Amino acid sequence: MPDKRPFLWTVMDGVDLDIEIGSHRYYPDFVREMRRLMNTDPSKKYLITAAPQCPFPDKWMGPQIQGSALEDYGQEFDYLFIQFYNNYCYPGDQYFLPVIDTWLQWARSVPNGSLIVLGLPAGPQAAGKPHYYFPPDKLAHVYKQIRDKPGVGGLMFWDCSWVQNNIVKGKNYGTHAFELLRGIANPPTEAPSTQAPPTTPQTTTCTSMQSSTSTQKPTTLQTTKPQTQRPIITTKPPTGPVDCSVDGYFPDPANCSGFIVCSAGVAYPRSCPPGLKYNKIRKYCDWPQNVQC
């Protein structure tokens, strides 16, 4: 129905292809059509990304496989979040640097080639075997090997629950990674508590989609994940400045880490993941130093 939205007022920023089963067929058509539709909206930049396995070429994504998405439409991809774990080409193996260099060389050969993002597990049980995980000090050494290579776009982690709940020396794993990238991007004399996030293409991201791999499926997380717990849905708007007479996202007046999604007059209380606060200006969960609350 034209008056219904499947994700309420959530607006899509792009699509990510994590193809690990089936065939590579028809994905080029999907990428071509998605980019065509994205180009009809000049108001924002939409992303097309993918998460191939590190062995080059990827069995389902390509490139160098006739009819694969990266072979036919590699120029349409903005980022490749390559899974350098559960494979022989993980950072602890002699093939790591040659393989990532191959991906980088391919990306540079494509017009407007995608940035290559190093994908790693964010906890010792987040992948098939513990040795695929690198604690923060070893992560810094791994990233130092590739940070200056043209086309490197940052870090990606599997998955968000491990990024937030893997606490090392009082900070979650994602904070360690963020500080690692920010330390690279900024002069060491600048105060990290007040410095804005880097404006370079380097980024950190995590994924919470179901994942399998070419060798062994990651261990399923058995612990409770409070940050993704389904919120209690109310049938009337909360008291205070949020009356839900207008649909949209609003800060929770009683909680800096909370926000309210208003849709059709109904209030949906939500909470940011641990360590983040709601940015009422940008309308998303952000680092505390970027939020006035």
C-alpha positions as CSV (number, residue, x, y, z in Angstrom):
1,M,0.0,0.0,0.0
2,P,1.4,3.4,-0.9
3,D,0.6,4.9,2.5
4,K,2.5,2.3,4.4
5,R,6.2,2.4,5.2
6,P,7.9,-0.9,6.2
7,F,10.4,0.8,8.5
8,L,8.3,3.6,9.9
9,W,10.3,6.8,9.5
10,T,13.6,5.2,9.0
11,V,15.2,6.4,5.8
12,M,17.5,4.1,3.9
13,D,21.1,5.4,3.4
14,G,22.1,2.5,1.1
15,V,22.4,-1.2,0.7
16,D,25.0,-3.8,1.7
17,L,25.5,-7.1,-0.1
18,D,26.8,-9.9,2.1
19,I,26.4,-12.8,-0.4
20,E,27.6,-16.1,1.1
21,I,25.4,-18.7,-0.5
22,G,23.6,-19.4,-3.8
23,S,24.8,-17.9,-7.0
24,H,26.4,-14.6,-8.2
25,R,23.7,-14.3,-10.9
26,Y,21.4,-11.3,-11.0
27,Y,23.2,-9.2,-8.5
28,P,24.7,-7.0,-11.2
29,D,21.1,-6.2,-12.2
30,F,20.2,-5.4,-8.6
31,V,23.2,-3.1,-8.2
32,R,22.5,-1.3,-11.5
33,E,18.9,-0.8,-10.6
34,M,19.6,0.4,-7.1
35,R,22.1,2.9,-8.3
36,R,19.7,4.2,-10.9
37,L,17.0,4.7,-8.3
38,M,19.5,6.3,-5.9
39,N,20.6,8.8,-8.6
40,T,17.0,10.0,-8.9
41,D,17.3,11.6,-5.4
42,P,19.9,14.4,-5.5
43,S,19.3,15.4,-1.9
44,K,21.7,12.9,-0.4
45,K,24.5,10.5,-1.1
46,Y,23.4,6.8,-1.0
47,L,25.9,4.0,-0.5
48,I,26.3,0.6,-2.1
49,T,28.6,-1.6,-0.2
50,A,29.6,-5.3,0.0
51,A,31.2,-7.7,2.4
52,P,33.2,-10.3,0.4
53,Q,35.5,-12.9,1.8
54,C,39.2,-12.0,1.6
55,P,40.2,-14.7,-0.9
56,F,40.4,-12.9,-4.2
57,P,38.2,-13.1,-6.1
58,D,35.2,-13.7,-3.9
59,K,33.2,-16.7,-5.0
60,W,29.9,-14.8,-5.1
61,M,30.8,-11.2,-5.5
62,G,33.8,-11.4,-7.8
63,P,35.6,-9.5,-9.4
64,Q,37.1,-11.5,-12.3
65,I,34.1,-13.7,-12.4
66,Q,31.9,-13.2,-15.5
67,G,28.5,-11.9,-14.5
68,S,29.4,-11.0,-10.9
69,A,28.5,-7.7,-9.3
70,L,32.0,-6.5,-8.7
71,E,33.1,-7.5,-12.2
72,D,30.2,-5.8,-14.0
73,Y,29.5,-2.9,-11.7
74,G,32.5,-2.5,-9.4
75,Q,32.5,1.3,-10.0
76,E,29.2,1.5,-8.2
77,F,30.4,0.3,-4.9
78,D,31.5,2.9,-2.3
79,Y,33.1,0.5,0.3
80,L,34.1,-3.1,0.5
81,F,34.0,-4.5,4.0
82,I,36.2,-7.4,3.4
83,Q,36.1,-10.3,5.9
84,F,39.7,-11.0,6.8
85,Y,38.8,-13.8,9.3
86,N,37.7,-17.4,9.1
87,N,39.9,-17.6,6.1
88,Y,43.6,-18.3,5.4
89,C,44.3,-14.7,4.6
90,Y,43.7,-13.3,8.1
91,P,46.2,-10.8,9.5
92,G,48.2,-13.5,11.3
93,D,49.0,-15.3,8.1
94,Q,51.8,-14.6,5.5
95,Y,49.1,-14.2,2.8
96,F,47.4,-11.2,4.5
97,L,49.4,-8.4,3.0
98,P,49.6,-9.9,-0.5
99,V,45.8,-10.5,-0.5
100,I,44.8,-7.1,0.7
101,D,47.3,-5.5,-1.8
102,T,45.5,-7.5,-4.5
103,W,42.1,-6.0,-3.5
104,L,43.6,-2.5,-3.3
105,Q,45.2,-2.9,-6.7
106,W,41.9,-4.0,-8.2
107,A,40.0,-1.1,-6.5
108,R,42.5,1.4,-7.9
109,S,42.0,0.0,-11.4
110,V,38.3,0.7,-11.4
111,P,36.9,4.2,-12.1
112,N,35.8,5.7,-8.8
113,G,36.9,2.5,-7.1
114,S,35.6,1.5,-3.7
115,L,37.6,2.0,-0.5
116,I,38.8,-1.2,1.1
117,V,37.8,-1.7,4.8
118,L,39.6,-4.3,6.9
119,G,36.9,-6.6,8.5
120,L,37.8,-8.4,11.7
121,P,36.0,-10.1,14.7
122,A,35.5,-7.8,17.7
123,G,35.8,-10.6,20.3
124,P,37.6,-13.9,20.9
125,Q,34.3,-15.8,20.3
126,A,33.0,-13.7,17.5
127,A,34.6,-15.8,14.8
128,G,35.3,-19.5,14.1
129,K,38.5,-19.6,16.1
130,P,40.0,-17.3,18.7
131,H,43.2,-16.6,16.8
132,Y,41.2,-14.5,14.3
133,Y,40.7,-12.0,17.0
134,F,43.2,-9.2,17.8
135,P,43.1,-7.4,21.1
136,P,43.5,-3.6,20.9
137,D,47.3,-3.5,21.2
138,K,47.7,-6.1,18.4
139,L,44.9,-4.5,16.4
140,A,47.1,-1.3,16.4
141,H,50.0,-3.3,14.9
142,V,47.8,-4.8,12.2
143,Y,46.4,-1.5,11.2
144,K,49.8,0.1,11.1
145,Q,50.8,-2.3,8.4
146,I,48.0,-1.1,6.0
147,R,47.0,2.4,7.1
148,D,49.2,4.3,4.6
149,K,48.2,2.1,1.6
150,P,46.2,4.1,-1.0
151,G,42.6,3.0,-0.9
152,V,42.4,1.8,2.7
153,G,39.1,3.0,4.2
154,G,39.2,1.9,7.9
155,L,38.0,-1.0,10.0
156,M,34.8,-3.1,10.1
157,F,33.9,-5.5,13.0
158,W,31.7,-8.5,13.5
159,D,29.5,-7.7,15.2
160,C,28.0,-4.7,17.0
161,S,27.2,-6.7,20.2
162,W,30.9,-7.7,20.5
163,V,32.1,-4.2,19.8
164,Q,30.0,-2.9,22.6
165,N,30.3,-5.7,25.2
166,N,34.0,-6.6,24.7
167,I,35.5,-4.5,27.5
168,V,39.3,-4.1,27.5
169,K,40.9,-1.9,30.2
170,G,37.7,-0.2,31.0
171,K,36.7,0.7,27.4
172,N,34.7,-1.3,24.8
173,Y,36.5,-2.6,21.7
174,G,34.8,0.0,19.4
175,T,36.2,2.8,21.5
176,H,39.7,1.4,21.3
177,A,39.4,1.2,17.5
178,F,37.9,4.7,17.2
179,E,40.8,6.1,19.2
180,L,43.2,4.2,17.1
181,L,41.9,5.8,13.9
182,R,41.6,9.2,15.5
183,G,45.2,9.0,16.7
184,I,46.3,8.3,13.2
185,A,44.3,11.1,11.7
186,N,45.0,13.9,14.2
187,P,48.3,15.4,15.6
188,P,49.2,13.8,19.0
189,T,49.2,17.2,20.7
190,E,45.5,17.7,20.3
191,A,43.3,16.8,23.2
192,P,41.3,13.7,22.3
193,S,38.4,14.6,24.6
194,T,37.5,17.6,22.5
195,Q,38.7,16.7,19.1
196,A,36.0,16.1,16.4
197,P,35.9,12.8,14.6
198,P,38.3,12.5,11.7
199,T,37.2,13.8,8.3
200,T,39.4,11.3,6.4
201,P,37.9,8.4,4.6
202,Q,39.1,6.1,7.4
203,T,36.1,4.8,9.4
204,T,35.0,2.2,11.8
205,T,31.8,0.2,11.4
206,C,30.3,-3.0,12.6
207,T,27.6,-5.3,11.3
208,S,25.0,-7.2,13.1
209,M,23.6,-9.3,10.2
210,Q,23.6,-13.1,10.2
211,S,27.0,-14.2,8.8
212,S,28.5,-17.4,7.5
213,T,31.9,-17.8,6.0
214,S,33.8,-19.8,3.5
215,T,35.4,-22.1,6.1
216,Q,33.6,-22.1,9.4
217,K,30.5,-20.3,10.7
218,P,31.1,-17.8,13.5
219,T,30.1,-19.0,17.0
220,T,26.5,-17.9,17.8
221,L,26.5,-15.4,20.6
222,Q,24.6,-16.8,23.5
223,T,24.7,-13.9,25.9
224,T,21.8,-11.5,26.3
225,K,22.3,-8.3,24.3
226,P,20.5,-5.5,26.2
227,Q,21.4,-2.8,23.6
228,T,19.2,-4.6,21.0
229,Q,16.4,-5.6,23.4
230,R,12.9,-4.8,22.0
231,P,11.7,-1.6,23.6
232,I,8.3,-1.3,25.3
233,I,5.8,0.2,23.0
234,T,3.4,2.7,24.6
235,T,0.0,3.6,23.2
236,K,0.2,7.2,24.3
237,P,2.9,9.8,24.0
238,P,5.2,10.4,27.0
239,T,4.8,13.4,29.2
240,G,6.9,16.5,28.6
241,P,7.9,18.2,25.3
242,V,7.4,15.1,23.2
243,D,3.7,14.8,22.5
244,C,4.0,12.9,19.2
245,S,1.7,15.2,17.4
246,V,4.3,15.2,14.6
247,D,6.0,12.0,13.3
248,G,9.8,11.8,13.7
249,Y,12.7,11.3,16.1
250,F,12.9,13.3,19.4
251,P,15.3,13.3,22.3
252,D,14.1,11.7,25.6
253,P,13.9,14.7,28.0
254,A,14.7,12.4,31.0
255,N,17.5,10.4,29.5
256,C,20.5,11.6,27.4
257,S,21.0,8.1,26.0
258,G,17.3,7.7,25.0
259,F,15.1,9.0,22.2
260,I,11.5,8.7,21.1
261,V,10.3,7.6,17.7
262,C,6.9,9.1,17.0
263,S,4.7,7.5,14.4
264,A,1.0,8.0,13.8
265,G,0.7,9.6,17.3
266,V,2.3,6.6,19.1
267,A,5.5,6.9,21.1
268,Y,8.2,4.3,20.8
269,P,10.9,4.7,23.4
270,R,14.4,3.7,22.3
271,S,17.8,3.6,23.8
272,C,21.3,4.1,22.3
273,P,23.9,1.4,22.7
274,P,26.0,1.6,25.8
275,G,28.5,4.4,25.7
276,L,26.6,6.5,23.2
277,K,24.2,9.4,23.6
278,Y,21.4,10.7,21.4
279,N,22.4,13.6,19.2
280,K,19.2,15.7,18.8
281,I,20.8,17.8,16.0
282,R,22.0,15.0,13.8
283,K,19.2,12.6,15.0
284,Y,21.3,9.6,15.7
285,C,23.3,7.9,18.5
286,D,26.7,9.6,18.8
287,W,29.9,9.8,20.9
288,P,29.3,11.7,24.1
289,Q,31.8,14.4,23.2
290,N,29.6,15.4,20.3
291,V,26.4,15.7,22.3
292,Q,25.1,18.6,24.4
293,C,22.7,17.2,27.0
